[in-house]
Amino acid sequence: MEDTTTPAAQIQKLRKIHIPTERDHQLKQHIYRLFEVDSEGQQTAQPCRYTAGQKPAGSF
């Protein structure tokens, strides 16, 4: 029996049942534009900031 009590185990369980669709690419593009990209082109956890660097994208 699998241990599904940890968040990592739950994510792995969800990944096993994911059914890819055409919209996956669209979602990835929207998420990609919300976060900073490092010098190597990899997405970081740092949100993109707008309005003179004060507000993260998607905030009010």
PDB file of N, CA, C, O and CB in Angstrom:
ATOM      1  N   MET A   1       0.841  -1.189   0.000  1.00  0.00           N
ATOM      2  CA  MET A   1       0.000   0.000   0.000  1.00  0.00           C
ATOM      3  C   MET A   1       0.886   1.253   0.000  1.00  0.00           C
ATOM      4  O   MET A   1       1.862   1.329   0.747  1.00  0.00           O
ATOM      5  CB  MET A   1      -0.957  -0.002   1.228  1.00  0.00           C
ATOM      6  N   GLU A   2       0.539   2.228  -0.840  1.00  0.00           N
ATOM      7  CA  GLU A   2       1.329   3.446  -0.959  1.00  0.00           C
ATOM      8  C   GLU A   2       1.019   4.423   0.168  1.00  0.00           C
ATOM      9  O   GLU A   2      -0.117   4.519   0.633  1.00  0.00           O
ATOM     10  CB  GLU A   2       1.076   4.107  -2.306  1.00  0.00           C
ATOM     11  N   ASP A   3       2.050   5.146   0.599  1.00  0.00           N
ATOM     12  CA  ASP A   3       1.868   6.188   1.602  1.00  0.00           C
ATOM     13  C   ASP A   3       1.435   7.468   0.884  1.00  0.00           C
ATOM     14  O   ASP A   3       2.236   8.081   0.180  1.00  0.00           O
ATOM     15  CB  ASP A   3       3.182   6.418   2.431  1.00  0.00           C
ATOM     16  N   THR A   4       0.185   7.871   1.056  1.00  0.00           N
ATOM     17  CA  THR A   4      -0.320   9.086   0.395  1.00  0.00           C
ATOM     18  C   THR A   4      -0.571  10.190   1.405  1.00  0.00           C
ATOM     19  O   THR A   4      -1.383  11.082   1.160  1.00  0.00           O
ATOM     20  CB  THR A   4      -1.613   8.785  -0.379  1.00  0.00           C
ATOM     21  N   THR A   5       0.119  10.141   2.541  1.00  0.00           N
ATOM     22  CA  THR A   5      -0.103  11.151   3.565  1.00  0.00           C
ATOM     23  C   THR A   5       0.738  12.398   3.360  1.00  0.00           C
ATOM     24  O   THR A   5       0.395  13.460   3.879  1.00  0.00           O
ATOM     25  CB  THR A   5       0.181  10.575   4.912  1.00  0.00           C
ATOM     26  N   THR A   6       1.833  12.295   2.614  1.00  0.00           N
ATOM     27  CA  THR A   6       2.680  13.465   2.397  1.00  0.00           C
ATOM     28  C   THR A   6       2.238  14.202   1.131  1.00  0.00           C
ATOM     29  O   THR A   6       1.689  13.586   0.217  1.00  0.00           O
ATOM     30  CB  THR A   6       4.169  13.050   2.293  1.00  0.00           C
ATOM     31  N   PRO A   7       2.471  15.501   1.074  1.00  0.00           N
ATOM     32  CA  PRO A   7       2.121  16.248  -0.147  1.00  0.00           C
ATOM     33  C   PRO A   7       2.823  15.703  -1.389  1.00  0.00           C
ATOM     34  O   PRO A   7       2.225  15.639  -2.463  1.00  0.00           O
ATOM     35  CB  PRO A   7       2.472  17.719   0.024  1.00  0.00           C
ATOM     36  N   ALA A   8       4.084  15.311  -1.245  1.00  0.00           N
ATOM     37  CA  ALA A   8       4.821  14.776  -2.399  1.00  0.00           C
ATOM     38  C   ALA A   8       4.169  13.504  -2.912  1.00  0.00           C
ATOM     39  O   ALA A   8       4.076  13.303  -4.123  1.00  0.00           O
ATOM     40  CB  ALA A   8       6.286  14.501  -2.028  1.00  0.00           C
ATOM     41  N   ALA A   9       3.719  12.648  -2.013  1.00  0.00           N
ATOM     42  CA  ALA A   9       3.054  11.407  -2.420  1.00  0.00           C
ATOM     43  C   ALA A   9       1.728  11.698  -3.100  1.00  0.00           C
ATOM     44  O   ALA A   9       1.355  11.023  -4.059  1.00  0.00           O
ATOM     45  CB  ALA A   9       2.833  10.493  -1.211  1.00  0.00           C
ATOM     46  N   GLN A  10       1.023  12.692  -2.609  1.00  0.00           N
ATOM     47  CA  GLN A  10      -0.257  13.060  -3.226  1.00  0.00           C
ATOM     48  C   GLN A  10      -0.052  13.610  -4.629  1.00  0.00           C
ATOM     49  O   GLN A  10      -0.832  13.307  -5.533  1.00  0.00           O
ATOM     50  CB  GLN A  10      -0.991  14.092  -2.362  1.00  0.00           C
ATOM     51  N   ILE A  11       0.990  14.416  -4.823  1.00  0.00           N
ATOM     52  CA  ILE A  11       1.290  14.961  -6.149  1.00  0.00           C
ATOM     53  C   ILE A  11       1.640  13.842  -7.118  1.00  0.00           C
ATOM     54  O   ILE A  11       1.193  13.844  -8.265  1.00  0.00           O
ATOM     55  CB  ILE A  11       2.444  15.978  -6.071  1.00  0.00           C
ATOM     56  N   GLN A  12       2.441  12.886  -6.657  1.00  0.00           N
ATOM     57  CA  GLN A  12       2.794  11.752  -7.513  1.00  0.00           C
ATOM     58  C   GLN A  12       1.551  10.967  -7.914  1.00  0.00           C
ATOM     59  O   GLN A  12       1.432  10.517  -9.054  1.00  0.00           O
ATOM     60  CB  GLN A  12       3.794  10.830  -6.799  1.00  0.00           C
ATOM     61  N   LYS A  13       0.637  10.806  -6.981  1.00  0.00           N
ATOM     62  CA  LYS A  13      -0.610  10.089  -7.273  1.00  0.00           C
ATOM     63  C   LYS A  13      -1.411  10.840  -8.347  1.00  0.00           C
ATOM     64  O   LYS A  13      -1.955  10.221  -9.262  1.00  0.00           O
ATOM     65  CB  LYS A  13      -1.462   9.918  -5.978  1.00  0.00           C
ATOM     66  N   LEU A  14      -1.481  12.162  -8.234  1.00  0.00           N
ATOM     67  CA  LEU A  14      -2.207  12.962  -9.225  1.00  0.00           C
ATOM     68  C   LEU A  14      -1.533  12.915 -10.595  1.00  0.00           C
ATOM     69  O   LEU A  14      -2.213  12.872 -11.621  1.00  0.00           O
ATOM     70  CB  LEU A  14      -2.318  14.410  -8.753  1.00  0.00           C
ATOM     71  N   ARG A  15      -0.201  12.925 -10.614  1.00  0.00           N
ATOM     72  CA  ARG A  15       0.522  12.873 -11.887  1.00  0.00           C
ATOM     73  C   ARG A  15       0.237  11.582 -12.645  1.00  0.00           C
ATOM     74  O   ARG A  15       0.234  11.564 -13.876  1.00  0.00           O
ATOM     75  CB  ARG A  15       2.022  13.010 -11.647  1.00  0.00           C
ATOM     76  N   LYS A  16       0.001  10.518 -11.914  1.00  0.00           N
ATOM     77  CA  LYS A  16      -0.287   9.229 -12.552  1.00  0.00           C
ATOM     78  C   LYS A  16      -1.629   9.232 -13.264  1.00  0.00           C
ATOM     79  O   LYS A  16      -1.823   8.471 -14.212  1.00  0.00           O
ATOM     80  CB  LYS A  16      -0.262   8.118 -11.520  1.00  0.00           C
ATOM     81  N   ILE A  17      -2.575  10.087 -12.819  1.00  0.00           N
ATOM     82  CA  ILE A  17      -3.906  10.086 -13.431  1.00  0.00           C
ATOM     83  C   ILE A  17      -4.138  11.272 -14.364  1.00  0.00           C
ATOM     84  O   ILE A  17      -5.236  11.439 -14.893  1.00  0.00           O
ATOM     85  CB  ILE A  17      -4.961  10.086 -12.353  1.00  0.00           C
ATOM     86  N   HIS A  18      -3.107  12.099 -14.570  1.00  0.00           N
ATOM     87  CA  HIS A  18      -3.248  13.263 -15.465  1.00  0.00           C
ATOM     88  C   HIS A  18      -3.458  12.805 -16.906  1.00  0.00           C
ATOM     89  O   HIS A  18      -2.738  11.946 -17.414  1.00  0.00           O
ATOM     90  CB  HIS A  18      -1.998  14.181 -15.375  1.00  0.00           C
ATOM     91  N   ILE A  19      -4.449  13.393 -17.542  1.00  0.00           N
ATOM     92  CA  ILE A  19      -4.722  13.110 -18.949  1.00  0.00           C
ATOM     93  C   ILE A  19      -4.366  14.367 -19.735  1.00  0.00           C
ATOM     94  O   ILE A  19      -5.047  15.383 -19.604  1.00  0.00           O
ATOM     95  CB  ILE A  19      -6.228  12.688 -19.181  1.00  0.00           C
ATOM     96  N   PRO A  20      -3.312  14.320 -20.549  1.00  0.00           N
ATOM     97  CA  PRO A  20      -2.889  15.505 -21.308  1.00  0.00           C
ATOM     98  C   PRO A  20      -3.970  15.968 -22.297  1.00  0.00           C
ATOM     99  O   PRO A  20      -4.674  15.155 -22.896  1.00  0.00           O
ATOM    100  CB  PRO A  20      -1.587  15.208 -22.065  1.00  0.00           C
ATOM    101  N   THR A  21      -4.080  17.287 -22.450  1.00  0.00           N
ATOM    102  CA  THR A  21      -5.016  17.883 -23.406  1.00  0.00           C
ATOM    103  C   THR A  21      -4.303  19.004 -24.150  1.00  0.00           C
ATOM    104  O   THR A  21      -3.166  19.346 -23.826  1.00  0.00           O
ATOM    105  CB  THR A  21      -6.298  18.417 -22.688  1.00  0.00           C
ATOM    106  N   GLU A  22      -4.974  19.575 -25.150  1.00  0.00           N
ATOM    107  CA  GLU A  22      -4.407  20.697 -25.901  1.00  0.00           C
ATOM    108  C   GLU A  22      -4.232  21.926 -25.007  1.00  0.00           C
ATOM    109  O   GLU A  22      -3.382  22.775 -25.275  1.00  0.00           O
ATOM    110  CB  GLU A  22      -5.303  21.042 -27.102  1.00  0.00           C
ATOM    111  N   ARG A  23      -5.022  22.018 -23.963  1.00  0.00           N
ATOM    112  CA  ARG A  23      -4.982  23.210 -23.112  1.00  0.00           C
ATOM    113  C   ARG A  23      -3.790  23.212 -22.161  1.00  0.00           C
ATOM    114  O   ARG A  23      -3.511  24.240 -21.545  1.00  0.00           O
ATOM    115  CB  ARG A  23      -6.263  23.316 -22.315  1.00  0.00           C
ATOM    116  N   ASP A  24      -3.090  22.111 -22.024  1.00  0.00           N
ATOM    117  CA  ASP A  24      -1.912  22.063 -21.158  1.00  0.00           C
ATOM    118  C   ASP A  24      -0.892  23.112 -21.590  1.00  0.00           C
ATOM    119  O   ASP A  24      -0.304  23.791 -20.748  1.00  0.00           O
ATOM    120  CB  ASP A  24      -1.278  20.657 -21.182  1.00  0.00           C
ATOM    121  N   HIS A  25      -0.682  23.244 -22.882  1.00  0.00           N
ATOM    122  CA  HIS A  25       0.276  24.220 -23.408  1.00  0.00           C
ATOM    123  C   HIS A  25      -0.175  25.647 -23.070  1.00  0.00           C
ATOM    124  O   HIS A  25       0.645  26.478 -22.680  1.00  0.00           O
ATOM    125  CB  HIS A  25       0.436  24.054 -24.943  1.00  0.00           C
ATOM    126  N   GLN A  26      -1.463  25.930 -23.218  1.00  0.00           N
ATOM    127  CA  GLN A  26      -1.978  27.259 -22.897  1.00  0.00           C
ATOM    128  C   GLN A  26      -1.786  27.579 -21.418  1.00  0.00           C
ATOM    129  O   GLN A  26      -1.370  28.682 -21.065  1.00  0.00           O
ATOM    130  CB  GLN A  26      -3.458  27.361 -23.270  1.00  0.00           C
ATOM    131  N   LEU A  27      -2.089  26.621 -20.566  1.00  0.00           N
ATOM    132  CA  LEU A  27      -1.918  26.826 -19.132  1.00  0.00           C
ATOM    133  C   LEU A  27      -0.461  27.071 -18.791  1.00  0.00           C
ATOM    134  O   LEU A  27      -0.149  27.949 -17.986  1.00  0.00           O
ATOM    135  CB  LEU A  27      -2.444  25.626 -18.353  1.00  0.00           C
ATOM    136  N   LYS A  28       0.433  26.305 -19.396  1.00  0.00           N
ATOM    137  CA  LYS A  28       1.865  26.468 -19.139  1.00  0.00           C
ATOM    138  C   LYS A  28       2.322  27.868 -19.545  1.00  0.00           C
ATOM    139  O   LYS A  28       3.133  28.474 -18.845  1.00  0.00           O
ATOM    140  CB  LYS A  28       2.679  25.397 -19.899  1.00  0.00           C
ATOM    141  N   GLN A  29       1.818  28.388 -20.656  1.00  0.00           N
ATOM    142  CA  GLN A  29       2.183  29.739 -21.098  1.00  0.00           C
ATOM    143  C   GLN A  29       1.716  30.790 -20.096  1.00  0.00           C
ATOM    144  O   GLN A  29       2.454  31.728 -19.796  1.00  0.00           O
ATOM    145  CB  GLN A  29       1.583  30.031 -22.483  1.00  0.00           C
ATOM    146  N   HIS A  30       0.506  30.643 -19.578  1.00  0.00           N
ATOM    147  CA  HIS A  30      -0.024  31.610 -18.610  1.00  0.00           C
ATOM    148  C   HIS A  30       0.777  31.579 -17.306  1.00  0.00           C
ATOM    149  O   HIS A  30       1.087  32.627 -16.738  1.00  0.00           O
ATOM    150  CB  HIS A  30      -1.510  31.320 -18.324  1.00  0.00           C
ATOM    151  N   ILE A  31       1.107  30.391 -16.840  1.00  0.00           N
ATOM    152  CA  ILE A  31       1.887  30.276 -15.616  1.00  0.00           C
ATOM    153  C   ILE A  31       3.293  30.820 -15.846  1.00  0.00           C
ATOM    154  O   ILE A  31       3.839  31.498 -14.976  1.00  0.00           O
ATOM    155  CB  ILE A  31       1.943  28.809 -15.137  1.00  0.00           C
ATOM    156  N   TYR A  32       3.883  30.536 -16.996  1.00  0.00           N
ATOM    157  CA  TYR A  32       5.239  30.972 -17.317  1.00  0.00           C
ATOM    158  C   TYR A  32       5.365  32.496 -17.264  1.00  0.00           C
ATOM    159  O   TYR A  32       6.383  33.016 -16.808  1.00  0.00           O
ATOM    160  CB  TYR A  32       5.641  30.461 -18.700  1.00  0.00           C
ATOM    161  N   ARG A  33       4.348  33.207 -17.722  1.00  0.00           N
ATOM    162  CA  ARG A  33       4.446  34.670 -17.739  1.00  0.00           C
ATOM    163  C   ARG A  33       4.264  35.300 -16.362  1.00  0.00           C
ATOM    164  O   ARG A  33       4.533  36.489 -16.192  1.00  0.00           O
ATOM    165  CB  ARG A  33       3.418  35.237 -18.685  1.00  0.00           C
ATOM    166  N   LEU A  34       3.807  34.520 -15.366  1.00  0.00           N
ATOM    167  CA  LEU A  34       3.610  35.052 -14.024  1.00  0.00           C
ATOM    168  C   LEU A  34       4.875  35.021 -13.170  1.00  0.00           C
ATOM    169  O   LEU A  34       4.931  35.676 -12.130  1.00  0.00           O
ATOM    170  CB  LEU A  34       2.524  34.282 -13.335  1.00  0.00           C
ATOM    171  N   PHE A  35       5.898  34.264 -13.598  1.00  0.00           N
ATOM    172  CA  PHE A  35       7.103  34.103 -12.796  1.00  0.00           C
ATOM    173  C   PHE A  35       8.340  34.525 -13.559  1.00  0.00           C
ATOM    174  O   PHE A  35       8.398  34.425 -14.785  1.00  0.00           O
ATOM    175  CB  PHE A  35       7.245  32.670 -12.340  1.00  0.00           C
ATOM    176  N   GLU A  36       9.330  35.000 -12.816  1.00  0.00           N
ATOM    177  CA  GLU A  36      10.599  35.418 -13.401  1.00  0.00           C
ATOM    178  C   GLU A  36      11.318  34.225 -14.028  1.00  0.00           C
ATOM    179  O   GLU A  36      11.092  33.073 -13.658  1.00  0.00           O
ATOM    180  CB  GLU A  36      11.490  36.081 -12.337  1.00  0.00           C
ATOM    181  N   VAL A  37      12.184  34.533 -14.982  1.00  0.00           N
ATOM    182  CA  VAL A  37      13.003  33.525 -15.640  1.00  0.00           C
ATOM    183  C   VAL A  37      14.462  33.880 -15.368  1.00  0.00           C
ATOM    184  O   VAL A  37      14.848  35.045 -15.465  1.00  0.00           O
ATOM    185  CB  VAL A  37      12.703  33.449 -17.187  1.00  0.00           C
ATOM    186  N   ASP A  38      15.275  32.874 -15.026  1.00  0.00           N
ATOM    187  CA  ASP A  38      16.685  33.153 -14.728  1.00  0.00           C
ATOM    188  C   ASP A  38      17.492  33.300 -16.015  1.00  0.00           C
ATOM    189  O   ASP A  38      16.943  33.209 -17.113  1.00  0.00           O
ATOM    190  CB  ASP A  38      17.283  32.035 -13.852  1.00  0.00           C
ATOM    191  N   SER A  39      18.788  33.525 -15.877  1.00  0.00           N
ATOM    192  CA  SER A  39      19.655  33.771 -17.034  1.00  0.00           C
ATOM    193  C   SER A  39      19.763  32.560 -17.957  1.00  0.00           C
ATOM    194  O   SER A  39      20.159  32.700 -19.114  1.00  0.00           O
ATOM    195  CB  SER A  39      21.037  34.173 -16.566  1.00  0.00           C
ATOM    196  N   GLU A  40      19.418  31.378 -17.459  1.00  0.00           N
ATOM    197  CA  GLU A  40      19.464  30.162 -18.272  1.00  0.00           C
ATOM    198  C   GLU A  40      18.114  29.831 -18.905  1.00  0.00           C
ATOM    199  O   GLU A  40      17.973  28.815 -19.585  1.00  0.00           O
ATOM    200  CB  GLU A  40      19.927  28.994 -17.426  1.00  0.00           C
ATOM    201  N   GLY A  41      17.121  30.697 -18.679  1.00  0.00           N
ATOM    202  CA  GLY A  41      15.807  30.477 -19.256  1.00  0.00           C
ATOM    203  C   GLY A  41      14.904  29.575 -18.436  1.00  0.00           C
ATOM    204  O   GLY A  41      13.842  29.164 -18.903  1.00  0.00           O
ATOM    205  N   GLN A  42      15.323  29.264 -17.213  1.00  0.00           N
ATOM    206  CA  GLN A  42      14.524  28.409 -16.344  1.00  0.00           C
ATOM    207  C   GLN A  42      13.598  29.261 -15.486  1.00  0.00           C
ATOM    208  O   GLN A  42      13.998  30.311 -14.983  1.00  0.00           O
ATOM    209  CB  GLN A  42      15.430  27.532 -15.458  1.00  0.00           C
ATOM    210  N   GLN A  43      12.376  28.811 -15.323  1.00  0.00           N
ATOM    211  CA  GLN A  43      11.409  29.530 -14.519  1.00  0.00           C
ATOM    212  C   GLN A  43      11.806  29.448 -13.048  1.00  0.00           C
ATOM    213  O   GLN A  43      12.236  28.399 -12.569  1.00  0.00           O
ATOM    214  CB  GLN A  43       9.991  28.966 -14.737  1.00  0.00           C
ATOM    215  N   THR A  44      11.657  30.565 -12.337  1.00  0.00           N
ATOM    216  CA  THR A  44      11.973  30.614 -10.907  1.00  0.00           C
ATOM    217  C   THR A  44      10.671  30.705 -10.110  1.00  0.00           C
ATOM    218  O   THR A  44       9.588  30.769 -10.691  1.00  0.00           O
ATOM    219  CB  THR A  44      12.911  31.823 -10.579  1.00  0.00           C
ATOM    220  N   ALA A  45      10.777  30.712  -8.804  1.00  0.00           N
ATOM    221  CA  ALA A  45       9.606  30.864  -7.940  1.00  0.00           C
ATOM    222  C   ALA A  45       9.306  32.334  -7.667  1.00  0.00           C
ATOM    223  O   ALA A  45       8.326  32.647  -6.992  1.00  0.00           O
ATOM    224  CB  ALA A  45       9.819  30.119  -6.619  1.00  0.00           C
ATOM    225  N   GLN A  46      10.131  33.233  -8.179  1.00  0.00           N
ATOM    226  CA  GLN A  46       9.968  34.672  -7.965  1.00  0.00           C
ATOM    227  C   GLN A  46       8.907  35.223  -8.922  1.00  0.00           C
ATOM    228  O   GLN A  46       9.053  35.077 -10.135  1.00  0.00           O
ATOM    229  CB  GLN A  46      11.321  35.414  -8.164  1.00  0.00           C
ATOM    230  N   PRO A  47       7.838  35.854  -8.407  1.00  0.00           N
ATOM    231  CA  PRO A  47       6.814  36.386  -9.305  1.00  0.00           C
ATOM    232  C   PRO A  47       7.310  37.599 -10.097  1.00  0.00           C
ATOM    233  O   PRO A  47       8.134  38.372  -9.608  1.00  0.00           O
ATOM    234  CB  PRO A  47       5.575  36.764  -8.509  1.00  0.00           C
ATOM    235  N   CYS A  48       6.806  37.756 -11.314  1.00  0.00           N
ATOM    236  CA  CYS A  48       7.087  38.958 -12.099  1.00  0.00           C
ATOM    237  C   CYS A  48       6.389  40.122 -11.407  1.00  0.00           C
ATOM    238  O   CYS A  48       5.265  39.981 -10.925  1.00  0.00           O
ATOM    239  CB  CYS A  48       6.607  38.806 -13.597  1.00  0.00           C
ATOM    240  N   ARG A  49       7.047  41.253 -11.360  1.00  0.00           N
ATOM    241  CA  ARG A  49       6.458  42.422 -10.704  1.00  0.00           C
ATOM    242  C   ARG A  49       6.211  43.507 -11.738  1.00  0.00           C
ATOM    243  O   ARG A  49       7.017  43.745 -12.637  1.00  0.00           O
ATOM    244  CB  ARG A  49       7.376  42.949  -9.568  1.00  0.00           C
ATOM    245  N   TYR A  50       5.065  44.155 -11.575  1.00  0.00           N
ATOM    246  CA  TYR A  50       4.665  45.233 -12.467  1.00  0.00           C
ATOM    247  C   TYR A  50       4.442  46.485 -11.628  1.00  0.00           C
ATOM    248  O   TYR A  50       4.645  46.461 -10.414  1.00  0.00           O
ATOM    249  CB  TYR A  50       3.381  44.857 -13.274  1.00  0.00           C
ATOM    250  N   THR A  51       4.036  47.557 -12.251  1.00  0.00           N
ATOM    251  CA  THR A  51       3.807  48.851 -11.589  1.00  0.00           C
ATOM    252  C   THR A  51       5.020  49.259 -10.751  1.00  0.00           C
ATOM    253  O   THR A  51       4.941  49.367  -9.528  1.00  0.00           O
ATOM    254  CB  THR A  51       2.548  48.785 -10.698  1.00  0.00           C
ATOM    255  N   ALA A  52       6.120  49.479 -11.423  1.00  0.00           N
ATOM    256  CA  ALA A  52       7.377  49.925 -10.817  1.00  0.00           C
ATOM    257  C   ALA A  52       7.931  48.907  -9.829  1.00  0.00           C
ATOM    258  O   ALA A  52       8.555  49.282  -8.836  1.00  0.00           O
ATOM    259  CB  ALA A  52       7.174  51.258 -10.118  1.00  0.00           C
ATOM    260  N   GLY A  53       7.709  47.636 -10.090  1.00  0.00           N
ATOM    261  CA  GLY A  53       8.279  46.593  -9.249  1.00  0.00           C
ATOM    262  C   GLY A  53       7.571  46.353  -7.943  1.00  0.00           C
ATOM    263  O   GLY A  53       8.120  45.694  -7.060  1.00  0.00           O
ATOM    264  N   GLN A  54       6.357  46.874  -7.790  1.00  0.00           N
ATOM    265  CA  GLN A  54       5.668  46.757  -6.520  1.00  0.00           C
ATOM    266  C   GLN A  54       4.674  45.612  -6.435  1.00  0.00           C
ATOM    267  O   GLN A  54       4.611  44.924  -5.416  1.00  0.00           O
ATOM    268  CB  GLN A  54       4.972  48.009  -6.236  1.00  0.00           C
ATOM    269  N   LYS A  55       3.899  45.398  -7.487  1.00  0.00           N
ATOM    270  CA  LYS A  55       2.847  44.392  -7.440  1.00  0.00           C
ATOM    271  C   LYS A  55       3.197  43.193  -8.303  1.00  0.00           C
ATOM    272  O   LYS A  55       3.636  43.352  -9.442  1.00  0.00           O
ATOM    273  CB  LYS A  55       1.520  44.988  -7.888  1.00  0.00           C
ATOM    274  N   PRO A  56       3.005  41.984  -7.763  1.00  0.00           N
ATOM    275  CA  PRO A  56       3.187  40.806  -8.609  1.00  0.00           C
ATOM    276  C   PRO A  56       2.048  40.693  -9.613  1.00  0.00           C
ATOM    277  O   PRO A  56       0.951  41.194  -9.365  1.00  0.00           O
ATOM    278  CB  PRO A  56       3.272  39.530  -7.754  1.00  0.00           C
ATOM    279  N   ALA A  57       2.294  40.052 -10.722  1.00  0.00           N
ATOM    280  CA  ALA A  57       1.270  39.862 -11.737  1.00  0.00           C
ATOM    281  C   ALA A  57       0.105  39.081 -11.147  1.00  0.00           C
ATOM    282  O   ALA A  57       0.305  38.162 -10.352  1.00  0.00           O
ATOM    283  CB  ALA A  57       1.845  39.135 -12.970  1.00  0.00           C
ATOM    284  N   GLY A  58      -1.096  39.442 -11.532  1.00  0.00           N
ATOM    285  CA  GLY A  58      -2.285  38.736 -11.069  1.00  0.00           C
ATOM    286  C   GLY A  58      -2.835  39.263  -9.770  1.00  0.00           C
ATOM    287  O   GLY A  58      -3.862  38.767  -9.306  1.00  0.00           O
ATOM    288  N   SER A  59      -2.189  40.264  -9.149  1.00  0.00           N
ATOM    289  CA  SER A  59      -2.718  40.828  -7.915  1.00  0.00           C
ATOM    290  C   SER A  59      -3.545  42.059  -8.219  1.00  0.00           C
ATOM    291  O   SER A  59      -3.450  42.630  -9.306  1.00  0.00           O
ATOM    292  CB  SER A  59      -1.586  41.170  -6.942  1.00  0.00           C
ATOM    293  N   PHE A  60      -4.333  42.454  -7.284  1.00  0.00           N
ATOM    294  CA  PHE A  60      -5.211  43.632  -7.456  1.00  0.00           C
ATOM    295  C   PHE A  60      -4.645  44.831  -6.785  1.00  0.00           C
ATOM    296  O   PHE A  60      -5.247  45.904  -6.827  1.00  0.00           O
ATOM    297  CB  PHE A  60      -6.597  43.366  -6.915  1.00  0.00           C
TER     298      PHE A  60
END
